[in-house]
Amino acid sequence: MIKRKSAFILGWSLIVMAIVAGYSLGFAFEKVADYLKMTTDPVPDAGFKFLFTLVLWGIGITVLLDIVVSVTIYDFFKGDSGTVAFWAMATRLVYTSVFGFAGLYLFQGLFLWETDPGRLQGFFDKFRLLWNAGLILFGVHLVFTGWLMKLHRVIPAILWLTTLAGGGGYFILHLMKTGFPEMTESIRFLERILMLPMVASELGLAVWLVWKGGKPPVSVR
């Protein structure tokens, strides 16, 4: 039952984090970033300031959930391979530290919202650059996680193969974004190809964990 509890916590943490990050760092962040590119005056729009606040809340909640996920991944999979589970936990914790540090740029930017939008754009750019660099390490974490899913034996092959593909996608795509940002068209092309496994990599595991993770095998007589 302890393993079932770990699976339940891990699965729901991944699901909630996907919802929070999808809205705050997908929709809200891009809306605010686009708005800043279109203005050179102090930003008076209360609606966009509200979206910016949601982005900051999203970062804080995501960091907390990332820590929970890191620890429970180790707890759930350590029986399959303590070493691989440790590296899955460690790489995610380091990624979370990078992501949290990047988020500090946006927290600083909150105080410039109505006084210096030019500098605020710079903080957004620094956040995106550091976050992209961190997502290279997140790709490595997903490769370790996919490996653990394979070692667990009862997880369907389609799920661990998707997670391995998603990890490779994060690694390659964000390595290009960080090291070769001028290759815009190639990056967009790769993003279209790799988007599905990148999005599905953790969601498939999350659903399986909530549904079946940690349950004792059903004996057939």
Order of alpha helices (4+ residues) and beta strands (2+ residues): alpha-alpha-alpha-alpha-alpha-alpha-alpha
